[in-house]
Structure formats: C-alpha cells, structure tokens
Amino acid sequence: MKESIYTIPLMDAFKADDECPFCFIERNLEQHAINFALGSGASYMEDDVRAQTDKAGFCRHHYKMMFDYGNRLGSALILSTHFKKLNQELDEQIKKFSPGKSSLLGRMKKSSPDTAQAKTSIGAWVSELESRCYVCDHIHANYGRYIDTFFELYLNSPEFQELFQNSKGFCLHHFSHLVEAAGDRLNDAQKKAFYPLIFSLMQKNMKRLEDEVVWFTEKYDYRNKDKDWGNSRDSVQRCMQKDRGGYPADPVFQSDR
C-alpha cells in the first residue's frame, strides 16, 4: 500500500509498543498544535492563525498546556485579540439578554448547572464557546482520517496486520471508536474476521494489565519484597491509560527554547 501523510505516523504508532496507538497519535497531534500555535515558528503572529484562535479559543485542558509550555508572551498576544472578540460578543449578548419567566415549579427544583441544558441566551452562548478549542479542533480534523487509514492498512498491508495482531490493543475510548467504525468500513465477511480479532486482543491485554497491577500491590507485602517486579512498576499509569486514554505520567510539555 502506498505511504501517505497518515500511514507513516500510524505505522510508527503501532511500532511504538504503546498501550494504545491512537493515544500515541492524539498526543502527537496535540503537541504539534501547541507547538504550531506557540513555538519558534511564531505562527501566533500570522493573521490567519490568529483569526482561528480568536474564533475558537482553547478548552481548559489546553489553556493549562499553553501556560505550562512557557511562551507567556505568545499566549498573551493570542489572548489579547481573543479577549477583544470575546468582549464584543459579551456586549452583544448582554444587550439582547431577556430573562425567562419564573415559575413556582422551576423555583422549587434543585439546580444542576453543570448538566442542565442552557435556559438563557447567555448560557447557550457560553456552552457554544466551551464546545470550541483550537487544539481540539486540530485533533478532531485529523483523527477521523487516522481511523480510515487504520482500516485501509488492516485490509491491504500484511505488515500492518502483523503489527495490529501483536499490539497491546487500545484504550477503551479508542477501542469503542474502532468497533463502531468497523460497522461502516468493513463488509460482512470482513467483520467476521475483524471483531473476534480485536475482542481477543483487548481481553488478553486487559487481563495482562490486571495481573500487572495486582502484582504491583502484592509487591508491597514483605514476603514479596525480594521478588522481581516484572512489568508492574509502571502498571498504575498504564492501567489509567487503558481505562480512559491519555498519559497520566507524562512530564509537562514545554518549549525547547
């Protein structure tokens, strides 16, 4: 199969012997977006990039990554024009705001602002803002293509098929995406081969992690203090990754300048 901008990173991710190759891909996409926005190339000084960051802003997680990254001036320049846009929108929202009518039943209900659907124009505006993020958008714009490429390689590349079959599986988050996507991207005969393979791969590697983290706990028994740790020393963070994705033990991502 011909190599492309998507096949090479995906092959590299499977060769990395990671608990989840798609976590590996997402981390690279995330770090690339932070580097692009704040790194030595000074993309934040380009008008088209600034227009994108002004419109999208950043989610809480990626604001934290930006702060940790170290380019405080770059972040300030991005925020200076983003806040100009935010304040213009806030002024418009306040001008047109009209509170809804109260009801006795509504006043008696307990509030749950984190989960309740927005009932005011301000609430809807902020919810829409919180759904956008320059870095998240970059990841989402590329992630689907990597899912497509996975199935292209699975069907056409013997080398990739071997890497897949010998991998450590996926985190549950990305496992579910592959199971769902297979329904559209594979025919009935291909599904009969794919689903048993990925299910067996997941069950084997989930049980492996269970055994490793159990042994981690048992190593604290004085009777086992001289026994080999095996692969259990970093089992805590790998279990966390397998359950919810990501890399809880990663160091802070910082500028290399």
C-alpha positions in Angstrom: 0.0 0.0 0.0 1.3 3.5 -0.9 2.6 5.5 2.0 0.9 8.8 2.9 0.9 11.6 5.4 -1.4 9.4 7.5 0.0 5.9 7.0 3.6 6.6 8.2 2.5 8.1 11.6 0.1 5.3 12.2 2.7 2.6 11.4 5.1 4.4 13.8 2.4 4.5 16.5 1.9 0.7 16.2 5.7 0.2 16.3 6.0 2.2 19.5 4.6 -0.7 21.6 2.2 1.6 23.4 -0.8 0.6 25.3 -2.9 2.4 22.7 -1.5 3.5 19.3 -4.4 6.1 19.0 -3.4 7.7 22.3 0.1 7.9 20.8 -1.4 9.6 17.7 -3.5 12.0 19.7 -0.6 13.1 21.8 1.5 13.9 18.7 -1.4 15.8 17.2 -1.9 17.8 20.4 1.7 18.6 20.9 2.0 19.6 17.2 -0.9 22.0 17.6 0.6 23.6 20.7 4.0 23.9 19.0 2.4 25.4 15.9 0.5 28.0 17.9 3.2 29.0 20.3 6.5 27.5 19.1 9.6 29.1 17.5 7.8 29.5 14.1 5.7 32.3 15.7 2.5 31.1 14.0 0.6 33.2 16.5 1.8 36.3 14.6 0.2 35.2 11.4 -3.2 36.9 10.7 -4.9 33.7 9.5 -3.8 31.7 12.6 -4.8 34.5 14.9 -8.2 34.6 13.3 -8.6 30.9 14.0 -7.5 31.2 17.7 -9.7 34.3 18.2 -12.7 32.4 17.0 -12.2 29.0 18.7 -10.3 29.9 21.8 -9.0 27.0 23.9 -10.5 24.5 26.3 -9.5 24.4 30.0 -7.1 21.5 29.4 -5.3 23.2 26.5 -5.1 26.5 28.3 -3.2 24.6 31.0 -0.9 23.1 28.4 -0.3 26.6 26.9 0.6 28.0 30.3 3.0 25.2 31.0 4.5 25.4 27.6 6.4 28.5 28.6 5.8 31.1 25.9 4.0 33.6 28.1 4.3 36.5 25.6 2.9 34.3 22.7 -0.1 33.3 24.9 -0.6 37.0 25.9 -0.7 38.1 22.2 -3.2 35.3 21.4 -5.3 36.3 24.4 -5.2 40.0 23.6 -7.1 39.7 20.4 -9.2 36.7 21.6 -10.5 38.8 24.5 -11.2 41.7 22.2 -13.6 39.4 20.3 -15.0 37.8 23.5 -15.8 41.3 24.9 -17.5 42.3 21.7 -19.7 39.2 21.8 -20.3 39.6 25.6 -21.6 43.1 25.0 -23.9 41.9 22.2 -25.2 39.1 24.4 -25.9 41.4 27.4 -27.7 43.9 25.2 -30.1 41.4 23.8 -30.5 39.4 27.1 -34.0 38.9 28.3 -34.7 36.7 31.4 -37.3 34.0 31.0 -40.4 34.0 33.1 -40.2 32.3 36.5 -42.5 29.5 37.7 -43.2 28.1 41.1 -42.1 24.6 40.0 -38.9 26.0 38.5 -38.0 27.8 41.7 -38.6 24.6 43.7 -36.2 22.5 41.5 -32.6 22.0 42.6 -30.1 23.5 40.3 -27.5 21.4 38.4 -25.7 23.9 36.3 -23.0 21.5 35.1 -25.5 19.1 33.5 -28.7 21.2 32.8 -29.4 22.4 29.3 -29.0 26.1 28.9 -32.2 28.0 29.6 -30.9 31.5 28.7 -29.2 33.1 25.7 -26.1 33.7 27.9 -26.0 30.1 28.9 -26.3 28.9 25.3 -23.6 31.4 24.2 -21.1 30.2 26.9 -22.0 26.5 26.1 -21.2 27.1 22.5 -17.9 28.8 23.4 -16.9 25.9 25.6 -17.6 23.4 22.8 -14.8 25.0 20.7 -11.0 24.8 21.1 -8.3 25.5 18.5 -6.2 22.4 19.6 -9.2 20.1 20.0 -10.4 21.1 16.5 -7.0 20.3 15.1 -7.1 16.8 16.7 -10.6 16.2 15.5 -9.8 17.3 12.0 -7.1 14.7 11.6 -8.3 11.9 13.9 -11.1 10.6 11.7 -8.6 10.2 8.8 -6.4 8.1 11.0 -9.4 5.8 11.7 -10.0 5.5 8.0 -6.3 4.8 7.4 -6.3 2.1 10.1 -8.9 0.1 8.1 -7.1 0.8 4.8 -3.9 -0.7 6.3 -5.8 -3.5 8.0 -7.3 -4.6 4.7 -4.3 -4.0 2.4 -1.0 -4.2 4.4 0.3 -7.6 5.7 3.0 -5.7 7.7 0.3 -3.6 9.4 -1.9 -6.7 10.0 1.0 -8.3 11.9 1.7 -5.2 13.9 -2.0 -5.0 14.8 -2.3 -8.6 15.8 0.9 -8.3 18.0 0.0 -5.0 19.6 -1.2 -4.3 23.1 -4.6 -3.3 21.9 -6.2 0.0 22.7 -7.6 2.1 25.5 -11.3 1.6 25.9 -12.1 5.0 24.4 -10.4 4.3 21.1 -11.4 0.6 21.1 -15.0 1.7 21.0 -14.3 4.0 18.1 -12.8 1.2 16.1 -15.7 -1.2 16.9 -18.2 1.5 15.8 -16.2 2.4 12.7 -15.9 -1.2 11.5 -19.6 -1.3 11.1 -19.4 1.1 8.2 -15.9 0.4 6.8 -16.0 -3.4 6.6 -18.3 -5.8 4.7 -20.0 -8.7 6.5 -17.2 -11.2 5.8 -14.5 -8.8 7.0 -16.4 -8.1 10.2 -16.5 -11.8 11.0 -12.7 -11.8 11.0 -12.1 -8.4 12.5 -14.4 -8.4 15.6 -13.1 -11.7 17.0 -9.5 -10.5 16.5 -9.9 -7.1 18.2 -12.0 -8.6 21.0 -9.5 -11.3 21.7 -6.7 -8.7 21.6 -8.5 -6.4 24.1 -9.4 -9.2 26.5 -5.8 -10.6 26.5 -4.3 -7.2 27.2 -6.8 -6.0 29.7 -6.2 -9.2 31.7 -2.4 -8.6 31.3 -2.8 -5.2 32.9 -5.0 -6.5 35.7 -2.3 -9.1 36.5 0.4 -6.5 36.4 -1.3 -4.0 38.7 -2.3 -6.8 41.1 1.3 -7.8 41.3 2.3 -4.2 41.9 0.1 -4.2 45.1 1.4 -7.6 46.2 5.0 -6.4 45.9 4.3 -4.3 49.0 3.8 -7.4 51.0 7.0 -8.0 52.9 7.0 -11.6 51.7 7.4 -10.5 48.1 10.0 -7.7 48.6 12.8 -9.6 47.1 10.8 -10.9 44.1 11.1 -9.5 40.6 8.7 -6.5 39.8 8.3 -7.9 36.3 6.4 -5.4 34.2 4.4 -4.0 37.1 6.5 -0.9 38.1 4.6 1.4 35.7 1.4 -0.5 35.7 -0.6 2.2 37.5 -0.3 4.8 34.8 -0.7 2.2 32.0 -4.0 1.0 33.6 -5.2 4.5 33.8 -4.4 5.0 30.2 -6.1 1.7 29.2 -9.2 2.7 31.1 -9.7 6.4 30.0 -6.9 7.1 27.5 -4.1 9.7 27.7 -0.8 9.6 29.5 -1.2 10.5 33.2 2.6 10.1 33.9 3.7 12.3 31.0 6.0 15.2 32.0 4.8 18.8 31.3 5.1 19.6 27.6 7.3 22.6 27.4 9.0 24.7 24.7 12.5 23.5 23.9 13.8 27.1 23.5 
